[in-house]
Amino acid sequence: MNRVAVRLVLSHLVVALLGGLATVLVVRALTPVIFDRSTGMGRMMTGRGPGPGTQQQVRAQVVDALTQAIGVGLLVGVVAAAAFGVLAATRLVRPLRQVGETTRLIAAGRYDVHVEPPREQELAALADDVNTLGRALSETEARRTRLLGEVAHEMRTPLTVVDGYVEGMIDGVLPAGPEQLGKVADEVRRLRRLAEDLSALSRAEEGRLGLRPRPTDLAALVSAAGERLRPQAQDAGLELVLVVGGSVEAVVDPDRIAQVVTNLVGNAVRATPAGGRVEVAVHAAAGTVRVSVEDTGEGLAAEDLERVFERFYRVPGRRREGADTGSGIGLTIARDIVRAHTGELVATSDGPGRGARFEVTLPQQGDGRVTRGPAGPGA
């Protein structure tokens, strides 16, 4: 009784039976009245036709004949209703079974399966939803697999360097001096930074960044972040210009936004050759705050303006030999942080070799949401 097909067939039978019974009752109640009006009463008033006894006998025979005919019709109708119920149930259950089989295959990891949409609009919508789910899970699995490969690739280089230096020291080929140990320490720091960035990326994509927004002077925050990186810019032979003006208030998580600004300025310094210029600016307009980082460095092609925010993506041929390449997910984390503030981070460029501009747009008042969790720029 709990199966859809059985319930559908029974519903057809119940409808047929109720319709037939209602017809029988109505016919038995109305036939004598109609019969009397159309034949009996008129003839009795004129004195013609059969007497009352004969008339009643004829009326009873007519009623019985109609009842029998309707009974036969009811039986035929019930059989037809059962047949059509089975047909309708089959047409309904077949696509539902296909959907069920497809969902079981998807649950088992077969994301390439597809449900053919039936003609019924509601079932076709259900099939489309299942197909959409399969595609989404397939894309998620592809991203997961790609992420594992990218993480393994990012870890391979520092681990190879560490392994080489340690083996050389063990074999006595390399001295265990400060220079060699310093190189090992650099690669260990790179691995630690990769682990911290991956942890932050995971929390960002899961919505667990742990924002603690409060009224903040973004001008002072950006100035402090820029000043921290000024020695790095000077060592690279760059001019770092801060255009911050007066106080610019906004409700943000200051640690997280400082993390974003530090990442953007650090990327600009690494992408700009000696003699170039990096400008960091802050200004407010129409309830929003814009923080821009513009450089005169290597620039971006049009097809790279969005891809630079992908995990581990690096512009082909951009990084100079021996330069610090970072973890490859800094911009991904930065955009997630900005979007968690209901803002946006976009990149623009006039093309390769013509510099790039990254602009953060934030609402001054925020949206009142606070995501609980661990905080801190290195999270």
C-alpha positions as CSV (number, residue, x, y, z in Angstrom):
1,M,0.0,0.0,0.0
2,N,2.9,2.3,0.4
3,R,4.0,2.0,-3.2
4,V,3.2,4.8,-5.6
5,A,2.1,2.5,-8.3
6,V,-0.3,0.6,-6.1
7,R,-1.8,3.8,-4.7
8,L,-2.2,5.2,-8.2
9,V,-4.1,2.1,-9.5
10,L,-6.3,2.0,-6.3
11,S,-7.1,5.7,-6.7
12,H,-8.3,5.0,-10.3
13,L,-10.5,2.2,-9.0
14,V,-11.9,4.2,-6.2
15,V,-12.8,7.1,-8.5
16,A,-14.4,4.6,-11.0
17,L,-16.4,2.9,-8.2
18,L,-17.6,6.2,-6.6
19,G,-18.6,7.5,-10.0
20,G,-20.5,4.3,-10.8
21,L,-22.3,4.2,-7.5
22,A,-23.2,7.8,-7.7
23,T,-24.6,7.2,-11.2
24,V,-26.6,4.2,-10.0
25,L,-28.1,6.2,-7.1
26,V,-29.0,9.1,-9.3
27,V,-30.5,7.0,-12.0
28,R,-32.6,5.0,-9.6
29,A,-33.9,8.2,-8.0
30,L,-34.6,10.2,-11.1
31,T,-35.7,7.5,-13.6
32,P,-39.2,7.0,-12.1
33,V,-39.8,10.8,-11.9
34,I,-38.7,11.3,-15.4
35,F,-40.6,8.3,-16.6
36,D,-43.8,9.5,-15.0
37,R,-43.5,13.0,-16.4
38,S,-42.8,11.8,-19.9
39,T,-45.3,9.0,-20.2
40,G,-47.5,8.0,-17.3
41,M,-49.0,11.2,-15.9
42,G,-50.0,12.6,-19.2
43,R,-51.7,9.5,-20.4
44,M,-53.6,8.9,-17.1
45,M,-55.0,12.5,-17.3
46,T,-56.4,12.0,-20.8
47,G,-57.7,8.5,-20.0
48,R,-55.5,6.9,-22.6
49,G,-52.8,4.3,-22.1
50,P,-52.3,1.6,-19.6
51,G,-53.7,1.7,-16.1
52,P,-51.7,2.6,-13.0
53,G,-50.7,-0.9,-12.2
54,T,-49.3,-1.5,-15.7
55,Q,-47.6,1.8,-15.6
56,Q,-45.9,1.0,-12.3
57,Q,-44.8,-2.4,-13.7
58,V,-43.3,-0.8,-16.8
59,R,-41.6,1.9,-14.7
60,A,-40.0,-0.8,-12.4
61,Q,-38.9,-2.7,-15.5
62,V,-37.3,0.4,-17.0
63,V,-35.5,1.1,-13.7
64,D,-34.2,-2.4,-13.4
65,A,-33.1,-2.4,-17.0
66,L,-31.2,0.8,-16.5
67,T,-29.7,-0.4,-13.2
68,Q,-28.4,-3.6,-14.9
69,A,-27.0,-1.6,-17.8
70,I,-25.3,0.8,-15.5
71,G,-24.0,-2.2,-13.5
72,V,-22.4,-3.6,-16.6
73,G,-21.1,-0.2,-17.5
74,L,-19.7,0.2,-14.0
75,L,-17.9,-3.1,-14.3
76,V,-16.4,-2.1,-17.7
77,G,-15.5,1.2,-16.2
78,V,-13.7,-0.3,-13.3
79,V,-11.7,-2.7,-15.5
80,A,-10.8,0.3,-17.8
81,A,-9.9,2.4,-14.8
82,A,-7.6,-0.4,-13.5
83,A,-6.0,-0.7,-16.9
84,F,-5.4,3.0,-17.3
85,G,-4.3,3.1,-13.7
86,V,-1.6,0.5,-14.4
87,L,-0.6,2.3,-17.5
88,A,-0.4,5.7,-15.7
89,A,1.5,4.1,-12.8
90,T,4.0,2.5,-15.2
91,R,4.6,5.8,-17.0
92,L,5.1,7.6,-13.6
93,V,7.2,5.0,-11.9
94,R,9.6,4.3,-14.8
95,P,11.2,7.8,-14.7
96,L,11.1,7.7,-10.9
97,R,13.0,4.5,-10.9
98,Q,15.5,6.0,-13.4
99,V,16.0,8.9,-11.1
100,G,16.5,6.6,-8.1
101,E,19.0,4.5,-10.0
102,T,20.9,7.6,-11.1
103,T,21.0,9.0,-7.6
104,R,22.4,5.7,-6.3
105,L,25.1,5.7,-9.0
106,I,25.9,9.4,-8.2
107,A,26.2,8.4,-4.5
108,A,28.6,5.7,-5.5
109,G,30.8,8.2,-7.4
110,R,29.5,7.8,-10.9
111,Y,29.1,11.5,-11.7
112,D,28.9,10.9,-15.5
113,V,25.4,9.3,-15.4
114,H,22.5,11.2,-16.9
115,V,18.7,11.0,-16.6
116,E,16.7,11.4,-19.8
117,P,14.0,14.0,-19.0
118,P,10.5,12.5,-19.5
119,R,7.6,14.3,-21.2
120,E,5.9,15.2,-17.9
121,Q,6.9,18.7,-16.9
122,E,7.2,18.0,-13.1
123,L,9.2,14.8,-13.7
124,A,11.4,16.5,-16.2
125,A,12.2,19.2,-13.7
126,L,13.1,16.5,-11.1
127,A,15.4,14.9,-13.7
128,D,17.0,18.2,-14.5
129,D,17.6,18.7,-10.8
130,V,19.3,15.3,-10.5
131,N,21.4,16.0,-13.6
132,T,22.4,19.4,-12.2
133,L,23.4,17.7,-8.9
134,G,25.5,15.2,-10.7
135,R,27.3,18.0,-12.7
136,A,27.9,20.0,-9.5
137,L,29.3,17.0,-7.6
138,S,31.5,16.1,-10.7
139,E,32.9,19.7,-10.7
140,T,33.5,19.5,-6.9
141,E,35.3,16.2,-7.2
142,A,37.4,17.6,-10.1
143,R,38.3,20.6,-8.0
144,R,39.2,18.3,-5.0
145,T,41.4,16.1,-7.2
146,R,43.0,19.2,-8.8
147,L,43.6,20.7,-5.3
148,L,45.3,17.6,-4.1
149,G,47.5,17.6,-7.1
150,E,48.3,21.2,-6.7
151,V,49.1,20.9,-3.0
152,A,51.4,17.9,-3.7
153,H,53.1,19.9,-6.4
154,E,53.6,22.9,-4.2
155,M,55.0,20.8,-1.4
156,R,57.3,18.8,-3.7
157,T,59.8,21.6,-4.4
158,P,60.6,22.7,-0.8
159,L,60.6,19.1,0.4
160,T,63.1,18.2,-2.4
161,V,65.3,21.1,-1.4
162,V,65.2,20.1,2.3
163,D,65.8,16.5,1.5
164,G,68.8,17.4,-0.7
165,Y,70.4,19.6,1.9
166,V,69.9,17.2,4.7
167,E,71.2,14.2,2.7
168,G,74.2,16.3,1.7
169,M,74.9,17.2,5.3
170,I,74.5,13.6,6.4
171,D,76.9,12.4,3.7
172,G,79.4,15.1,4.5
173,V,79.1,16.6,1.1
174,L,77.7,19.9,2.5
175,P,78.7,21.5,5.7
176,A,76.1,22.0,8.4
177,G,76.8,25.7,8.5
178,P,74.5,28.7,8.9
179,E,74.1,29.2,5.2
180,Q,73.0,25.7,4.5
181,L,70.7,25.5,7.6
182,G,69.3,28.9,6.6
183,K,68.2,27.5,3.2
184,V,66.6,24.6,4.9
185,A,64.8,27.0,7.3
186,D,63.6,29.0,4.4
187,E,62.0,26.0,2.8
188,V,60.5,24.9,6.1
189,R,59.0,28.4,6.5
190,R,57.6,28.1,3.0
191,L,55.9,24.8,3.9
192,R,54.5,26.3,7.1
193,R,53.1,29.3,5.2
194,L,51.5,26.9,2.7
195,A,49.9,24.9,5.5
196,E,48.6,28.1,7.1
197,D,47.3,29.4,3.8
198,L,45.5,26.1,3.0
199,S,43.9,26.2,6.4
200,A,42.7,29.8,5.8
201,L,41.5,28.9,2.3
202,S,39.5,25.9,3.7
203,R,37.8,28.1,6.4
204,A,37.1,30.8,3.8
205,E,35.4,28.4,1.4
206,E,33.4,26.9,4.2
207,G,32.4,30.3,5.5
208,R,34.3,29.9,8.8
209,L,36.6,32.8,8.5
210,G,35.7,34.1,12.0
211,L,35.1,37.7,11.1
212,R,35.0,40.1,14.0
213,P,33.9,43.4,12.4
214,R,34.2,46.7,14.3
215,P,34.5,50.4,13.4
216,T,37.9,50.8,11.9
217,D,39.9,53.6,10.3
218,L,40.8,52.0,7.0
219,A,43.2,54.9,6.2
220,A,45.3,54.1,9.2
221,L,45.0,50.4,8.6
222,V,46.2,50.6,5.0
223,S,49.0,53.0,6.0
224,A,50.3,50.6,8.6
225,A,50.2,47.7,6.2
226,G,52.0,49.7,3.5
227,E,54.7,50.9,5.9
228,R,55.4,47.3,7.0
229,L,56.2,46.5,3.4
230,R,58.1,49.6,2.6
231,P,61.5,48.0,3.5
232,Q,60.7,45.2,1.1
233,A,59.8,47.7,-1.7
234,Q,63.0,49.7,-1.1
235,D,65.1,46.6,-1.3
236,A,63.5,45.8,-4.6
237,G,64.3,49.3,-5.8
238,L,60.6,50.4,-6.0
239,E,58.8,53.6,-5.1
240,L,55.9,52.9,-2.7
241,V,53.4,55.7,-2.6
242,L,50.5,55.8,0.0
243,V,47.5,58.0,-0.9
244,V,45.3,57.7,2.1
245,G,44.2,61.2,3.0
246,G,42.2,61.7,6.2
247,S,40.3,59.2,8.3
248,V,38.0,56.7,6.4
249,E,35.8,54.8,8.8
250,A,34.3,51.3,8.0
251,V,32.9,48.4,9.9
252,V,35.3,45.6,9.1
253,D,37.5,43.0,10.7
254,P,40.8,44.9,10.8
255,D,43.0,41.8,11.0
256,R,41.5,40.2,7.9
257,I,41.5,43.4,5.9
258,A,45.1,44.0,6.8
259,Q,45.8,40.5,5.6
260,V,44.2,41.4,2.2
261,V,46.1,44.7,1.9
262,T,49.4,43.0,2.8
263,N,48.8,40.3,0.2
264,L,48.0,42.8,-2.5
265,V,50.9,45.1,-1.8
266,G,53.3,42.1,-1.5
267,N,52.1,40.8,-4.9
268,A,52.6,44.2,-6.5
269,V,56.1,44.5,-5.1
270,R,57.0,41.0,-6.4
271,A,55.5,41.8,-9.8
272,T,57.2,45.1,-10.4
273,P,60.8,45.4,-11.6
274,A,63.4,47.7,-10.1
275,G,62.6,51.4,-10.8
276,G,58.9,50.8,-10.9
277,R,56.1,52.3,-8.7
278,V,53.5,50.8,-6.4
279,E,50.6,53.1,-5.3
280,V,48.2,52.3,-2.5
281,A,45.1,54.5,-2.2
282,V,42.0,54.7,0.0
283,H,38.9,56.7,-0.6
284,A,35.2,56.6,0.4
285,A,32.2,57.3,-1.9
286,A,28.5,56.6,-1.7
287,G,28.5,54.4,1.4
288,T,31.5,52.3,0.2
289,V,35.2,52.3,0.7
290,R,37.6,51.5,-2.1
291,V,41.2,50.4,-1.4
292,S,43.3,50.1,-4.6
293,V,46.8,48.8,-5.2
294,E,48.3,49.8,-8.5
295,D,51.7,49.0,-9.9
296,T,53.8,49.6,-13.0
297,G,54.9,46.0,-13.2
298,E,54.3,43.0,-15.4
299,G,50.6,43.5,-15.9
300,L,47.9,40.9,-16.8
301,A,46.4,39.6,-20.0
302,A,42.6,39.9,-20.3
303,E,42.2,36.1,-19.9
304,D,44.2,36.2,-16.6
305,L,42.2,38.9,-14.8
306,E,39.9,36.3,-13.3
307,R,42.2,33.3,-13.3
308,V,44.7,35.0,-10.9
309,F,42.1,34.4,-8.2
310,E,42.1,30.7,-8.8
311,R,43.9,28.4,-6.4
312,F,47.6,28.0,-7.3
313,Y,47.3,29.7,-10.6
314,R,50.3,31.6,-11.7
315,V,50.6,33.8,-14.9
316,P,52.8,32.0,-17.3
317,G,56.3,33.5,-17.4
318,R,55.5,36.1,-14.8
319,R,57.7,35.2,-11.9
320,R,61.4,36.1,-12.1
321,E,64.0,33.4,-11.4
322,G,64.8,33.2,-7.8
323,A,61.9,35.4,-6.7
324,D,59.6,34.4,-3.8
325,T,56.6,33.0,-5.6
326,G,54.3,32.7,-2.5
327,S,51.9,29.9,-1.8
328,G,49.8,30.6,-4.9
329,I,46.5,31.0,-3.0
330,G,46.9,34.4,-1.5
331,L,44.6,36.1,-3.9
332,T,42.0,33.4,-3.5
333,I,42.0,33.9,0.2
334,A,41.9,37.7,-0.2
335,R,38.9,37.6,-2.4
336,D,37.1,35.2,0.0
337,I,37.8,37.6,2.9
338,V,36.5,40.6,1.0
339,R,33.4,38.7,-0.1
340,A,32.8,37.6,3.5
341,H,32.5,41.4,4.2
342,T,29.9,41.5,1.3
343,G,32.5,43.4,-0.7
344,E,34.3,42.6,-3.9
345,L,37.9,42.3,-5.1
346,V,38.6,42.8,-8.9
347,A,41.7,43.1,-11.0
348,T,42.2,45.3,-14.1
349,S,45.2,45.8,-16.4
350,D,45.9,47.3,-19.8
351,G,47.9,44.2,-20.7
352,P,51.2,42.5,-20.1
353,G,54.0,44.8,-19.3
354,R,51.6,47.7,-18.5
355,G,51.0,47.2,-14.8
356,A,47.9,46.0,-12.9
357,R,45.4,47.4,-10.5
358,F,43.6,45.5,-7.7
359,E,40.7,47.2,-6.1
360,V,38.8,46.2,-3.0
361,T,35.2,47.6,-2.5
362,L,33.7,47.4,1.0
363,P,30.5,48.7,2.5
364,Q,31.2,51.2,5.2
365,Q,28.6,49.9,7.6
366,G,28.9,46.2,6.9
367,D,25.8,43.9,6.9
368,G,25.7,43.1,10.6
369,R,26.8,39.5,10.2
370,V,29.5,38.1,12.5
371,T,31.0,34.7,11.6
372,R,32.2,33.0,14.8
373,G,35.5,31.1,14.7
374,P,39.2,31.6,15.1
375,A,40.5,34.9,14.0
376,G,43.9,36.3,13.1
377,P,45.6,37.3,9.9
378,G,47.6,34.1,9.7
379,A,44.6,31.8,10.2
